[in-house]
Amino acid sequence: GQYRYRYRFLLLTHKDTDILTLSSAKLMLPHHFPQIESADLCSLSSDQDMVDLLDEKAGTLSDERLRLVIVVRLLGRGVPGFQRLLSLATATSSKHHQDVVVVSGIPGS
């Protein structure tokens, strides 16, 4: 069947083990599974670093059928550019076809 959208995923996390686990899991996914990228939030030191990261990993989404799902796993640390990420996603989600999911990595939260 014909799908309305094609998806790409971006995992942003504080834990390098999340990135390593994702790398292993990607080897087991079907060849037609959407592209998944990841990045370590600990490498960010400024709001501009977040903007640069999103430009690098997400690029431009000029295809109207392409949707980007950004999953952010937070572990209680501050994230430079986090408010910028949320405001960009909110302001441009309909234009750039982005969705942001924020998940706490702290047990019981």
N, C-alpha and C positions, 0 to 999 in steps of 0.2 A: 504494500500500500504506500501511498504518498503521504509523507509527513509534512505538517505545516511548518515546522521549524527544524533546523539542525542546531545541535548544541555543542558548546565547548565548556569545559570546566576549569576553574582556577582555584586551587587550594592555597590559602595563606595561613601559616601556622607558626607558632613559637617553637614547636618541637621538631627537631631534625628526625626523630623516629617516625613522625607522621609522614614525612617526605620519603624516608626509606621504605616504609610500609607501602606507601602508594606506588613507589617504583616497582616493588615486587608484585603488587596486585595487578598493575597494568600488564604484566607479562601473561596473566591468566585471563584477561578480558578478550572477548571476541574481536576479530580484526576490524569489524565495522563499528565498534564502540566509539563514542565521541572522544575527541582529543582532550587530554587532561594535562594541565600544567601545574606547577607548584612553586612556592617561594617561601623563604624563611623570613618571618617578621622581625627576627632578631637582627637582621642585617640593615634595618632601616634606622636612620638617625634624624630624619627631618621630614616635614610634610612633602618637600620636593622629591625625596626618595620614594615615597608612596606613588606620587604622580609618575615618576620615571618607571617604577616597577610595573604599574598598570599599563603604561604605554608599551613597554617591552613585552610583557606577557599577554596582554589582551589585544594590543594593536588596534587598528581601526576595524570596526564592524560595519562595513559598507553594505554587505549583503543583508537585505531585510529579513531573510529567513534564518539568519545566523543569530543565535542567542548565546550570551555568555552568562554562566552561573558562577558567581564568586562565593566560595565557602571560606569563611574566616573563623579559625579556631583560636580563641583567646584563652590565655592561662593566667589572667589576673595582672599581667604587666601592661603598662601603657604602650600604645602603638603610635609612633609618629605618623601623622597623616590620617589617622583613623576617622576623624570628623570629616576630613577632606574626602576620604573614600565614600563615606555615607552620603555626603552632600553631592558628590559627583554622580553616584549611583542613583540618588533620588531625582536629581535635576535632569539627568540624561537617560534614565532607564527606558522611557518610551522611545526616545530618539535612537539610542544606541543598543537597545535590546539587551540590557543587563539586569540581572537579579543578584541580590546580595543576601546570603544566609550567614548569620553570626551565631556561633555555637560556643558555649562556655566549656572549657576543658577542665574546670575545677569540679571535682565530685561534689554532689549535693547542691550545686548552684542552679 
